[in-house]
Amino acid sequence: MGKERLEVSPSLEDYLEAVLEIADEGGARTTDVAERLGVSKASVNQAMGILADHGLVERERYGPVFLTENGMALAQAVQRRHQTIKAFLVMVLGVEEEIAEKDACQIEHVVSKDTMNRIIEFMERRKDA
């Protein structure tokens, strides 16, 4: 079976990234994800249902959410894109950190794989210099 990339919407990627950032050994609570993203608990529950259907999270009704191995990999990829783009905006372009954070959140979902790889390579060369 080949490695096909599961297509997940930008919104669902944001949910995965939020779970990654706030989860501990006990998982992530719906309330915390809702607060982090500024959405309702109902929206979080709906998104978690979709992510569970895709095998990206595990959850029990009214219980915490846990990333599966695939969910963790996807969440970490989204987080890496976000952090790299934010660093590029701040360190290379001189964008204010608060603006860079918001812009990185938007750009991370639409940047092509090729462009993202080039930004990563650029930032790694810059770090080594």
C-alpha positions as CSV (number, residue, x, y, z in Angstrom):
1,M,0.0,0.0,0.0
2,G,1.5,3.3,-1.1
3,K,1.8,6.3,1.2
4,E,-1.0,8.6,0.1
5,R,-1.3,11.9,1.8
6,L,-4.6,12.3,3.5
7,E,-6.3,15.5,2.5
8,V,-7.3,17.4,5.6
9,S,-8.8,20.9,5.5
10,P,-6.8,23.9,6.9
11,S,-9.4,24.1,9.7
12,L,-8.9,20.4,10.7
13,E,-5.1,21.0,10.6
14,D,-5.6,23.8,13.1
15,Y,-7.4,21.4,15.4
16,L,-4.7,18.8,15.2
17,E,-2.0,21.5,15.9
18,A,-4.0,22.7,18.9
19,V,-4.3,19.2,20.3
20,L,-0.6,18.7,19.8
21,E,0.2,21.9,21.6
22,I,-2.1,21.5,24.6
23,A,-2.2,17.7,25.1
24,D,-0.4,16.1,28.0
25,E,-0.3,12.4,29.1
26,G,-4.1,12.8,29.8
27,G,-4.8,14.0,26.3
28,A,-6.5,17.3,25.4
29,R,-9.8,18.5,26.7
30,T,-12.4,19.8,24.3
31,T,-12.8,22.9,26.4
32,D,-9.1,23.7,26.1
33,V,-9.1,23.2,22.3
34,A,-12.2,25.4,22.0
35,E,-10.5,28.1,24.1
36,R,-7.2,27.9,22.1
37,L,-8.9,28.2,18.8
38,G,-11.7,30.6,19.8
39,V,-14.5,28.3,18.7
40,S,-17.4,26.5,20.5
41,K,-17.1,23.1,22.1
42,A,-19.7,21.9,19.6
43,S,-17.4,22.8,16.8
44,V,-14.5,21.0,18.5
45,N,-16.6,17.9,19.0
46,Q,-17.7,17.9,15.3
47,A,-14.1,18.4,14.2
48,M,-12.8,15.6,16.5
49,G,-15.5,13.3,15.1
50,I,-14.2,13.9,11.6
51,L,-10.6,13.5,12.7
52,A,-11.5,10.3,14.5
53,D,-13.2,9.0,11.4
54,H,-9.9,9.6,9.5
55,G,-7.9,7.8,12.2
56,L,-6.1,10.9,13.3
57,V,-7.4,11.1,16.9
58,E,-8.9,8.8,19.5
59,R,-11.5,9.9,21.9
60,E,-14.2,8.6,24.2
61,R,-17.5,10.5,24.5
62,Y,-17.0,13.3,27.0
63,G,-13.4,12.3,27.4
64,P,-10.0,13.7,26.4
65,V,-8.7,13.6,22.8
66,F,-5.4,11.8,21.9
67,L,-3.5,12.0,18.7
68,T,-2.9,8.7,16.9
69,E,0.5,8.0,15.4
70,N,-0.8,9.4,12.0
71,G,-2.4,12.3,13.7
72,M,0.8,13.1,15.6
73,A,2.8,13.0,12.4
74,L,0.4,15.3,10.6
75,A,0.1,17.7,13.6
76,Q,3.9,17.9,13.9
77,A,4.2,18.6,10.1
78,V,1.7,21.4,10.4
79,Q,3.5,22.8,13.5
80,R,6.9,22.7,11.7
81,R,5.5,24.6,8.7
82,H,3.9,27.1,11.1
83,Q,7.1,27.7,13.1
84,T,9.4,27.8,10.1
85,I,7.2,30.4,8.3
86,K,6.8,32.5,11.4
87,A,10.6,32.4,11.9
88,F,11.1,33.4,8.3
89,L,8.7,36.3,8.6
90,V,10.3,37.6,11.8
91,M,14.0,36.9,11.2
92,V,14.3,37.5,7.5
93,L,11.6,40.0,6.7
94,G,11.4,41.8,10.0
95,V,7.7,41.3,10.5
96,E,6.4,42.0,14.0
97,E,6.0,38.7,16.0
98,E,2.2,39.1,16.6
99,I,1.6,39.8,12.9
100,A,3.9,37.0,11.8
101,E,2.0,34.5,14.1
102,K,-1.3,35.3,12.4
103,D,0.2,35.3,8.9
104,A,2.0,32.0,9.5
105,C,-1.2,30.4,10.6
106,Q,-2.8,31.4,7.2
107,I,0.2,30.7,5.0
108,E,1.0,27.3,6.5
109,H,-2.1,25.8,4.9
110,V,-1.7,27.2,1.3
111,V,2.1,27.2,0.7
112,S,3.2,24.5,-1.8
113,K,5.4,21.7,-0.7
114,D,8.2,22.9,-3.0
115,T,8.1,26.5,-1.6
116,M,7.9,25.1,2.0
117,N,10.9,22.9,1.4
118,R,12.9,25.9,0.0
119,I,11.9,28.0,3.0
120,I,13.1,25.2,5.4
121,E,16.3,24.8,3.5
122,F,16.9,28.6,3.5
123,M,16.3,28.8,7.3
124,E,18.5,25.8,8.0
125,R,21.4,27.4,5.9
126,R,20.8,30.6,7.8
127,K,21.0,28.8,11.1
128,D,24.3,27.1,10.1
129,A,25.9,30.4,8.9
